[in-house]
């Protein structure tokens, strides 16, 4: 009787183990049953990325031409890029980040948009704005790399100061000095051609101005000449001409 009475009942540990296995099976089934993001959502997310970066790149390069106009374009580009970040990183993501991580992703995405905008805009309009492009391209390389490291969930911010960060810094420095030399060459050639074009335009305008008065004088003298001719003809008929 004592042996039967002192035997422990193993029912509770078995129930706990079975409950944990059931929860794990349900979690795996939910993970397998989750459908991928729809094609329309993925397409809209990437389109918003590139449209936002394009607007920012154009605004950054052309800002000195019309600051008020291109500031508005830059703000619109930032909003579009942030909308793309929300769609891709939160709505379509399989795992949504926590609040601190979400704030970091949004801030890094904003910085990344300006970095990509400076890089693409500086390259695209380098011939139009060589001095500005020589600064925007290396700055865009550096800013975009830092922003991407901060945004990437698989990387640590310490990677900015690692070998890859050193390589990016050297690339930015080489691009700055190289593009600066090219910009100086373009500035000299464009300055000579612009000066000669301006001289030719002024010369043609001067000729046009100088040629107009003689034409007006000829027209105004025509009645006087005809009148004198008629007078001389009358004197000849009267016999008073010498």
C-alpha positions as CSV (number, residue, x, y, z in Angstrom):
1,X,0.0,0.0,0.0
2,X,2.8,2.4,0.8
3,X,4.5,1.9,-2.6
4,X,1.3,2.7,-4.5
5,X,0.5,5.7,-2.3
6,X,4.0,7.2,-2.5
7,X,4.3,7.0,-6.3
8,X,4.3,10.6,-7.8
9,X,1.7,11.5,-10.4
10,X,3.4,12.4,-13.7
11,X,0.3,13.9,-15.2
12,X,1.2,17.6,-14.7
13,X,4.6,17.6,-16.4
14,X,3.2,15.7,-19.3
15,X,0.3,18.2,-19.7
16,X,2.8,21.1,-19.6
17,X,5.0,19.5,-22.2
18,X,2.1,18.7,-24.5
19,X,0.8,22.3,-24.2
20,X,4.2,23.7,-25.2
21,X,4.4,21.5,-28.2
22,X,0.9,22.4,-29.3
23,X,1.7,26.1,-29.1
24,X,4.9,25.6,-31.1
25,X,3.0,23.7,-33.7
26,X,0.4,26.4,-33.9
27,X,3.1,29.1,-34.3
28,X,4.7,27.1,-37.1
29,X,1.4,26.6,-38.8
30,X,0.7,30.3,-38.6
31,X,4.1,31.2,-40.0
32,X,3.6,28.7,-42.9
33,X,0.1,29.9,-43.6
34,X,1.0,33.6,-43.8
35,X,0.8,34.8,-47.4
36,X,3.5,37.0,-49.0
37,X,2.9,40.6,-49.6
38,X,0.7,41.3,-52.7
39,X,2.4,42.3,-55.9
40,X,0.6,45.6,-56.0
41,X,1.9,46.6,-52.6
42,X,5.5,45.7,-53.4
43,X,5.3,47.6,-56.7
44,X,3.8,50.7,-55.1
45,X,6.5,50.6,-52.4
46,X,9.4,50.5,-54.8
47,X,7.9,53.1,-57.1
48,X,7.5,55.5,-54.1
49,X,11.2,54.8,-53.2
50,X,12.5,55.9,-56.7
51,X,10.0,58.7,-57.2
52,X,10.9,60.2,-53.9
53,X,14.7,59.9,-54.5
54,X,14.2,61.4,-58.0
55,X,12.4,64.4,-56.6
56,X,15.0,65.0,-54.0
57,X,17.9,64.7,-56.4
58,X,16.4,67.3,-58.8
59,X,15.7,69.6,-55.9
60,X,19.1,69.3,-54.4
61,X,20.9,70.1,-57.7
62,X,18.6,72.8,-59.0
63,X,18.0,74.5,-55.6
64,X,20.1,77.7,-56.4
65,X,18.1,78.4,-59.5
66,X,14.8,78.8,-57.7
67,X,15.1,78.2,-53.9
68,X,11.4,78.5,-53.1
69,X,10.2,76.2,-55.8
70,X,12.8,73.5,-55.3
71,X,12.4,73.5,-51.5
72,X,8.8,72.5,-52.1
73,X,9.9,69.8,-54.4
74,X,12.4,68.5,-51.9
75,X,9.7,68.4,-49.1
76,X,7.4,66.5,-51.4
77,X,10.2,64.1,-52.3
78,X,10.9,63.5,-48.6
79,X,7.3,62.8,-47.9
80,X,7.1,60.3,-50.8
81,X,10.2,58.5,-49.6
82,X,9.0,58.3,-46.1
83,X,5.7,56.9,-47.4
84,X,7.7,54.2,-49.2
85,X,9.5,53.4,-46.0
86,X,6.3,52.9,-44.1
87,X,4.9,50.7,-46.8
88,X,8.0,48.5,-47.2
89,X,9.3,48.4,-43.7
90,X,6.1,48.2,-41.7
91,X,3.0,47.3,-43.8
92,X,4.7,44.7,-46.0
93,X,7.3,43.5,-43.6
94,X,7.0,40.0,-42.1
95,X,8.2,41.3,-38.7
96,X,7.3,44.8,-37.6
97,X,10.1,46.5,-35.5
98,X,9.6,47.9,-32.1
99,X,9.1,51.6,-31.5
100,X,12.8,52.6,-31.0
101,X,13.8,50.6,-34.0
102,X,11.0,52.1,-36.0
103,X,12.1,55.7,-35.2
104,X,15.7,54.8,-36.2
105,X,14.5,53.3,-39.5
106,X,12.5,56.4,-40.3
107,X,15.3,58.8,-39.5
108,X,17.9,56.7,-41.4
109,X,15.5,56.5,-44.4
110,X,15.2,60.2,-44.5
111,X,19.0,60.6,-44.4
112,X,19.3,57.9,-47.1
113,X,16.9,59.7,-49.4
114,X,19.1,62.8,-49.3
115,X,22.3,60.8,-49.8
116,X,20.8,59.0,-52.8
117,X,19.5,62.3,-54.1
118,X,22.8,64.1,-53.8
119,X,24.6,61.2,-55.5
120,X,22.2,60.7,-58.4
121,X,21.5,64.4,-59.0
122,X,25.2,65.3,-58.9
123,X,26.1,62.7,-61.5
124,X,23.1,63.4,-63.7
125,X,23.6,67.2,-63.8
126,X,27.4,67.4,-63.4
127,X,27.9,69.0,-66.7
128,X,25.3,71.7,-66.0
129,X,26.6,72.4,-62.4
130,X,30.2,71.0,-62.3
131,X,31.3,72.8,-59.1
132,X,28.1,71.8,-57.2
133,X,28.3,68.3,-58.6
134,X,31.9,67.8,-57.5
135,X,30.7,68.4,-53.9
136,X,27.3,66.5,-54.1
137,X,28.7,63.2,-55.4
138,X,31.3,62.5,-52.7
139,X,28.9,63.8,-50.0
140,X,26.1,61.6,-51.3
141,X,28.4,58.5,-51.2
142,X,29.2,59.2,-47.6
143,X,25.8,60.1,-46.4
144,X,24.0,57.2,-48.2
145,X,26.5,54.6,-46.7
146,X,26.1,55.9,-43.2
147,X,22.3,56.0,-43.5
148,X,22.1,52.5,-45.0
149,X,24.2,51.0,-42.2
150,X,21.9,52.6,-39.6
151,X,18.8,51.4,-41.4
152,X,20.0,47.8,-42.1
153,X,18.8,45.5,-39.4
154,X,21.7,43.0,-40.0
155,X,24.4,45.6,-39.5
156,X,25.7,47.4,-36.5
157,X,26.5,51.1,-36.4
158,X,30.1,50.2,-35.7
159,X,30.4,49.0,-39.3
160,X,30.6,52.7,-40.3
161,X,34.1,52.8,-38.8
162,X,35.1,49.5,-40.1
163,X,37.0,48.5,-43.3
164,X,34.0,49.1,-45.5
165,X,33.6,52.6,-44.0
166,X,37.2,53.4,-44.7
167,X,36.8,52.2,-48.3
168,X,33.8,54.4,-48.8
169,X,35.6,57.4,-47.3
170,X,38.6,56.9,-49.7
171,X,36.2,56.6,-52.6
172,X,34.5,59.8,-51.7
173,X,37.8,61.6,-51.4
174,X,39.1,60.3,-54.7
175,X,35.8,61.3,-56.4
176,X,35.9,64.8,-54.9
177,X,39.4,65.6,-56.2
178,X,38.8,63.9,-59.5
179,X,35.5,65.6,-60.2
180,X,37.0,68.9,-59.0
181,X,39.7,68.7,-61.6
182,X,37.1,67.9,-64.3
183,X,34.9,70.8,-63.1
184,X,37.8,73.2,-63.4
185,X,38.3,72.0,-67.0
186,X,34.7,72.4,-67.9
187,X,34.6,75.8,-66.3
188,X,37.5,77.1,-68.4
189,X,36.0,75.8,-71.7
190,X,32.5,77.0,-71.0
191,X,33.9,80.4,-70.0
192,X,35.7,80.9,-73.3
193,X,32.8,79.8,-75.4
194,X,30.3,81.9,-73.5
195,X,32.5,85.0,-73.9
196,X,32.8,84.7,-77.6
197,X,29.1,84.0,-78.0
198,X,28.3,87.2,-76.0
199,X,30.7,89.3,-78.2
200,X,29.0,88.0,-81.4
201,X,25.6,88.9,-80.1
202,X,26.6,92.4,-79.1
203,X,28.2,93.0,-82.5
204,X,25.2,92.0,-84.4
205,X,23.0,94.2,-82.2
206,X,25.3,97.2,-82.8
207,X,25.2,96.7,-86.5
208,X,21.4,96.5,-86.5
209,X,21.2,99.7,-84.5
210,X,23.6,101.5,-86.7
211,X,22.0,100.5,-89.9
212,X,18.5,101.6,-88.9
213,X,19.1,105.5,-88.9
214,X,20.3,105.7,-92.5
215,X,17.2,103.9,-93.7
216,X,15.0,106.4,-91.8
217,X,17.0,109.4,-93.2
218,X,16.6,108.1,-96.8
219,X,12.9,107.8,-96.4
220,X,12.5,111.3,-94.9
221,X,14.6,112.9,-97.6
222,X,12.6,111.5,-100.5
223,X,9.9,114.2,-100.5
224,X,12.5,117.0,-100.5
225,X,14.4,115.5,-103.3
226,X,11.3,115.1,-105.4
227,X,10.3,118.7,-104.7
228,X,13.7,120.1,-105.8
229,X,13.5,118.0,-108.9
230,X,10.1,119.4,-109.8
231,X,11.4,122.9,-109.2
232,X,14.4,122.5,-111.5
233,X,12.1,121.0,-114.2
234,X,9.8,124.1,-114.0
235,X,12.7,126.5,-114.3
236,X,14.0,124.6,-117.4
237,X,10.6,125.0,-119.1
238,X,10.5,128.7,-118.4
239,X,13.9,129.2,-119.9
240,X,15.5,130.5,-116.7
241,X,18.0,127.7,-116.3
242,X,21.7,128.3,-117.0
